[in-house]
Amino acid sequence: MQPVAILGIGQTKIDEQWEKSIRDLAVEAILAALKDAGRESAGGLFVGNMMSGIVNSQNNLAPLIADWAGLKGTEAIKVEAACASGSAAFRSGLMAVASGELESALVIGVEKMLDRHLHEITAALATAADADYEVDMGVSFVGLNAMIMRRYMYEYGWKHADFAPFAINAHANALHNPFARLHHKITVDDFEKSAMIATPINLLDASPIGDGAAAIYLVPVESVARGTRILVAGSASATDTIAIHDRPEALFLSAADKSAQEAYRQAGVKPDDIDLFELHDAFTIMSALSLEACGFAERGQGVRLGLDGEITLKGRIPVTTRGGLKARGHPVGATGVYQIVEVVQQLRGECGETQVPEARIGMAQNIGGSGATIVTHILKRE
Amino acid sequence: MQPVAILGIGQTKIDEQWEKSIRDLAVEAILAALKDAGRESAGGLFVGNMMSGIVNSQNNLAPLIADWAGLKGTEAIKVEAACASGSAAFRSGLMAVASGELESALVIGVEKMLDRHLHEITAALATAADADYEVDMGVSFVGLNAMIMRRYMYEYGWKHADFAPFAINAHANALHNPFARLHHKITVDDFEKSAMIATPINLLDASPIGDGAAAIYLVPVESVARGTRILVAGSASATDTIAIHDRPEALFLSAADKSAQEAYRQAGVKPDDIDLFELHDAFTIMSALSLEACGFAERGQGVRLGLDGEITLKGRIPVTTRGGLKARGHPVGATGVYQIVEVVQQLRGECGETQVPEARIGMAQNIGGSGATIVTHILKRE
């Protein structure tokens, strides 16, 4: 496999973007990434998106975006892996360049969710779970995560407030990210008093959806000068059962473990070598489980990293340095691309007040469903 | 790019499969392909599917199928490119193996369409067109193709009956394909008298939808002995505007031309070297346009190949040798995989009464939207 580098990145603000269509959002991010890369076209377009067919009545999204972005004729496909669609599209673009089949690839994650009523979005999000054996029983996607969180609290003895540091850290970091959806600080008191959604998950455990797009330009590594380049050092994807009740251990993200271990192996690194970790904090419980499965904490002890301050910018493993899903926002199929864009910003030293000092190796992990599809990437500056 | 071979194929009958769910259909094809390949697992699963989110309320389809097929933990993604989803998934699996990232790939195309009312399916199919600028004007997917066909007849002076050979040939060949949906012969008289759908497209111009799945097992070419292997000699994908009114020439499939020329170049062949062509006859007009764009006929003269008998098994370029979309059936996201499976059957000499004598080089072309995404593959026996 030929090594691949990231030449350019782009993103839109995540927000309620009433005045822009899904194609407008995608093109805004693409043009930013092309400008950043100093390119005008690409060998192929890989679109990460979860729900355009349901929410925007638009399948065949990839040629639509290629056309609108002025990339007419370019090969273009959409990759769907629920909330992991963005990183799965990134990995598809990566393999196209790594195979030598394409000389470059543009990856775009995009989601335009807010044109529908929220109950329709809740139904659309539930398509990430098992339609026949979970959703037909009446459980929503938040409900599934609530059951996992409740079980975790029961098994390991944590109380709800112990999860607060994940949300507080994300909001603190998002303050300095102009692309983030939420720009306000929160306290433990805010966290404990926020509205209940599905016990024990309340509003501040949960990430907000949003409209947004992020893009990345990939090229063979030899086309970028050493010293300034961001290398994709590890890339791996794994799956677990889609239904939580089919897993032998509901509190262990086996696909996170599997994909992280493979990414570590490819990159030749250990968890200790990772300078920052953009994890998939769709709900606070997912932050804990992700840290545990990737080897940053023992099982049941991910929460302690938050309580001990180890997930902040000065801690042992800074997470959600640009706000994470919690405060940057979670435009589902776009999120995985945002995460990788943010790791690139850190490795380039472009993060200002939320810069992780001397960041050289960063990791991004994107989760589709309640752990059914998990994609892990490790980037290195060299 | 490392050369890749097809080690195994599998398929289900295309039908109204009321007793089987989408996961059942997928697993049936996967188990057949694994058995044919003599393997029990795969390095990755690439799912081609267009409308599971809309029709089956199921996104995140890839881990669901991986789990159900006993491939637990395996990397798995879904690729969507409207009716070209199957071939796009095949090409993604191909690049994963060609890059050396995976040691094998299982490609599955699956669609379970008939659990919904037909007006819902018509709406779901329309998501392949431009939602904002075509569908919002009230045009259906058949309507778009009808406008193309009417214009073609006007420009080149053909009458409706001139398109009959495409449908007659497809039905004749499907008689001998046990996996085909339709098993009855038709005549020019039947063709002319069938029910009108959207003038000038009547029922026998149009392919039937259906429930079905097809699967292919891919490996690096060196792992298969020469003399018995089916090589993927050419693979290319291109796009055009999604809206027909944005094209300078509505009667020319530019993405078919572009992807076919690239596939010819990779394979080192010309149209004359192709022994059979599984083309995308969603409507009879698409057969004519595909033959023209791929260099088998001059513009406006694709219809003549049918009238002259050149598309039959003994003609210059046999098409739809197993029944095509018209009579084998068109389970939209699965179709592209069926086409490639059928080319493999021909190159292996397994087609009995519809065997193309001494077939050595076969082509498959899959179209998403009214020509927006077109993927062309050339296979060689060697």
Interface residues (C-beta under 8 A of the other chain):
Chain A: M1 Q2 S21 R23 G44 M50 M51 G53 I54 N56 S57 Q58 N59 N60 L61 A62 P63 L64 A66 D67 K72 G73 T74 E75 A76 I77 K78 V79 E80 A81 A82 A88 R91 S92 M95 A96 A98 S99 G100 E101 A123 A124 A126 T127 A128 A129 D130 A131 D132 V135 S235 A236 S237 A238 T239 D240 T241 I242 D246 S254 A255 K258 G368 G369 A372 T373
Chain B: M1 Q2 S21 R23 G44 M50 M51 G53 I54 N56 S57 Q58 N59 N60 L61 A62 P63 L64 A66 D67 K72 G73 T74 E75 A76 I77 K78 V79 E80 A81 A82 A88 R91 S92 M95 A96 A98 S99 G100 E101 A123 A124 A126 T127 A128 A129 D130 A131 D132 V135 S235 A236 S237 A238 T239 D240 T241 I242 D246 S254 A255 K258 G368 G369 A372 T373
